[in-house]
Amino acid sequence: MNDLRRDVGALRKGELIGGLVWLALFFFGAHFVLRRVAPLLGIDLNQIGAFVSVNLIFDAVNAAVLCTLLFRFLKDQFRRLQDRGWALFPDLLLGWLVNYGLSLLVSLVISVLLVIFSVESYQNLNQEAAELLISAAPLAAIASACILAPLAEELSFRGVLFCGLYPRSRILAYAVSMLAFSLLHVLSAIPYQPVSITLINLLVYLPAGYALSWIYERSGSIWSAVFLHAALNAISLLLQGLDL
């Protein structure tokens, strides 16, 4: 499959190691802090104000650390974006179409699985948390979902994982980055729902994971994935705000 490869840039050894270490710490450590440390500090995450503040702080810290660790990589990727020029816009449109088409297919698969597992009450707790956030604190939701999260998550899953694995195996780069991206969005809900629901919810985020990796590979710049991610989140927030 080497003939299908494109130039997506490269991470230096120190950038890759630093990114992987931070990703592991944040991936699992953030949820530990939320569950264990926050109550010790008197922070009640059941209060919407505290939940919004903590969520925004975590996203800001994650984005700031990753931008610092991968600053050289980001500069190189921005140069690649400039080289892409106006082709960015059809890239974004095609990326959206890829995500939309795959999402329709996954929705059909989920409907079948819900029947097979006889699930009467289906919940996506991550989606419900996002809906709560947009209704209670729209400005914080926009900052988190459309700026901080796209930057941090793309640097983590497309920058560190996809770009790091791509020279070794294109298929593995897609598989690992997509699975890790999906797992991030269901991790906090694992203790509160059956395993079957968690596995079904993993499928929900695979289309976006694929589309974001695909547009990065196609354009050769991770900034294309950041912009597509921000656009997808903005559309989702808009639909939730309009209650559609």
Summary of the structure (lengths in Angstrom):
residues: 244
radius of gyration: 18.0
end to end distance: 41.6
largest distance: 56.1
contacts: 759
relative contact order: 0.16
helix: 84%
strand: 0%
